[in-house]
């Protein structure tokens, strides 16, 4: 019994697990979330920000909550209007859903000429029959965040298959 309580206490006091990270990933730095004007004006940011903050908790970076931060974090969801795909010998209507998360040093312009252009970004792609699934969206944000931390380098863009987030 004492051994069980000791193990439970150790688990409770242990620091949270962090995601696998690139040696170049700027852990121990701060970030601010940069929303585009359309994300902010439409209220879409109120939906995006909590999901992004939850996914970013395990990276070791701290949310600055003010404009003074080391990095700017961006998120750009996307979706097409759908089209027919062949799957297992049948035609199915699928939507191509994307999530792009970028991380840029604060001194660099993240939105030159009104278009997001992060220093480093990861785009995750999922073909889904239901474009409105919140659980798929949250899974894609988490996956993209983990891949961003694991593959980070100062510049570049990586594409990742999001099939693991499909819920059918």
C-alpha positions as MATLAB code, in Angstrom:
seq = 'XXXXXXXXXXXXXXXXXXXXXXXXXXXXXXXXXXXXXXXXXXXXXXXXXXXXXXXXXXXXXXXXXXXXXXXXXXXXXXXXXXXXXXXXXXXXXXXXXXXXXXXXXXXXXXXXXXXXXXXXXXXXXXXXXXXXXXXXXXXXXXXXXXXXXXXXXXXXXXXXXXXXXXXX';
ca = [
       0.000    0.000    0.000;
       2.798    2.426    0.884;
       4.574    1.539   -2.354;
       1.388    2.289   -4.315;
       0.977    5.666   -2.585;
       4.645    6.481   -3.255;
       4.245    5.726   -6.994;
       1.048    7.767   -7.116;
       2.792   10.710   -5.426;
       5.733   10.477   -7.867;
       3.368   10.473  -10.843;
       1.508   13.474   -9.448;
       4.686   15.503   -8.847;
       6.386   14.582  -12.133;
       6.624   17.339  -14.748;
       4.246   17.008  -17.697;
       5.505   14.982  -20.644;
       6.589   17.015  -23.624;
       6.291   16.062  -27.246;
       9.330   14.832  -29.156;
      11.141   17.931  -30.338;
      13.738   18.970  -32.853;
      17.029   20.166  -31.358;
      16.331   23.531  -33.028;
      12.828   23.901  -31.554;
      12.739   27.077  -29.409;
      11.406   25.571  -26.168;
      11.624   27.850  -23.134;
      10.676   30.797  -25.390;
       7.416   32.695  -25.477;
       4.880   32.972  -28.286;
       1.918   35.110  -29.198;
      -0.884   33.891  -31.456;
      -1.141   35.951  -34.615;
      -4.626   35.902  -36.146;
      -5.339   37.277  -39.592;
      -7.725   40.203  -39.760;
     -10.453   37.983  -41.241;
     -10.011   35.364  -38.471;
     -10.297   38.083  -35.846;
     -13.172   40.031  -37.449;
     -15.293   36.941  -38.075;
     -14.925   35.637  -34.522;
     -13.261   32.488  -35.873;
     -10.310   33.201  -33.600;
     -12.487   32.472  -30.560;
     -12.786   28.925  -31.892;
      -9.173   28.542  -33.053;
      -7.262   29.971  -30.080;
      -8.373   27.548  -27.301;
      -7.694   24.491  -29.490;
      -4.277   25.838  -30.471;
      -3.326   26.739  -26.887;
      -4.329   23.287  -25.643;
      -2.255   21.595  -28.358;
       0.750   23.834  -27.695;
       0.873   23.181  -23.919;
       3.256   20.234  -24.253;
       5.832   22.014  -26.417;
       7.644   23.783  -23.578;
       6.898   27.218  -25.009;
       4.931   29.750  -22.949;
       1.975   31.785  -24.197;
       3.050   35.408  -23.702;
      -0.519   36.831  -23.519;
       0.942   40.198  -24.564;
       2.524   41.521  -27.719;
       6.019   41.018  -26.205;
       6.980   37.512  -27.313;
       9.890   35.701  -28.912;
       7.777   34.017  -31.629;
       4.511   34.450  -33.487;
       2.314   31.372  -33.875;
      -0.139   31.218  -36.772;
      -2.912   28.828  -37.728;
      -4.598   28.630  -41.099;
      -7.381   26.061  -41.532;
      -8.558   25.278  -45.018;
     -11.094   23.131  -46.812;
     -12.165   22.588  -50.380;
     -15.750   22.143  -51.621;
     -15.284   18.399  -51.976;
     -15.066   16.029  -54.922;
     -15.523   12.378  -55.834;
     -12.731    9.955  -54.940;
     -12.389    6.229  -55.546;
     -12.136    4.308  -52.284;
     -12.329    0.529  -52.055;
     -13.904    0.314  -55.506;
     -16.636    2.844  -54.665;
     -17.018    6.518  -55.433;
     -17.223    8.639  -52.282;
     -17.587   12.393  -51.824;
     -14.687   13.671  -49.695;
     -13.479   17.052  -48.512;
      -9.789   17.935  -48.382;
      -9.268   19.528  -44.976;
      -5.953   21.212  -44.141;
      -4.414   22.782  -41.066;
      -1.260   24.872  -41.376;
       0.499   25.956  -38.197;
       3.502   28.240  -38.441;
       6.144   29.517  -36.052;
       8.084   32.674  -36.844;
      10.604   34.758  -34.878;
       8.834   37.887  -33.596;
      11.150   40.265  -35.436;
      10.127   38.747  -38.811;
       6.946   39.918  -40.593;
       4.573   36.956  -40.530;
       2.022   38.503  -42.885;
       3.880   40.388  -45.631;
       1.599   41.869  -48.262;
      -1.442   40.585  -46.354;
      -0.668   36.881  -46.816;
       0.517   34.516  -44.076;
       4.136   33.508  -44.641;
       5.517   31.917  -41.459;
       9.222   31.169  -41.086;
       8.524   27.471  -40.554;
       5.189   25.747  -41.080;
       3.606   22.316  -41.078;
       0.508   21.535  -43.140;
      -1.522   18.452  -42.303;
      -4.002   17.124  -44.877;
      -7.027   14.892  -44.299;
      -9.634   13.590  -46.752;
     -12.908   13.313  -44.852;
     -16.561   12.622  -45.695;
     -17.730   15.115  -43.045;
     -16.026   18.512  -43.126;
     -17.654   19.681  -39.882;
     -16.239   17.127  -37.446;
     -14.856   18.984  -34.448;
     -12.982   15.908  -33.192;
     -11.117   15.629  -36.509;
     -10.256   19.321  -36.377;
      -8.850   19.069  -32.837;
      -6.894   15.947  -33.759;
      -5.423   17.698  -36.818;
      -4.355   20.703  -34.716;
      -2.702   18.395  -32.155;
      -0.963   16.348  -34.853;
       0.241   19.458  -36.687;
       1.577   20.940  -33.436;
       3.477   17.735  -32.568;
       4.969   17.629  -36.069;
       5.911   21.317  -35.856;
       7.871   20.681  -32.648;
       9.455   17.468  -33.960;
      10.470   18.793  -37.385;
      11.206   22.435  -36.557;
      13.967   24.319  -38.312;
      14.272   28.097  -38.789;
      12.837   28.045  -42.331;
      10.783   25.660  -44.407;
       7.435   23.990  -44.913;
       6.571   20.348  -44.254;
       3.459   18.431  -45.386;
       2.045   15.636  -43.215;
      -0.627   12.997  -43.846;
      -3.518   13.454  -41.411;
      -5.220   10.120  -42.125;
      -4.749    9.095  -38.487;
      -7.288   11.763  -37.513;
     -10.088   10.341  -39.704;
     -13.236    9.405  -37.787;
     -15.773    7.496  -39.846;
];
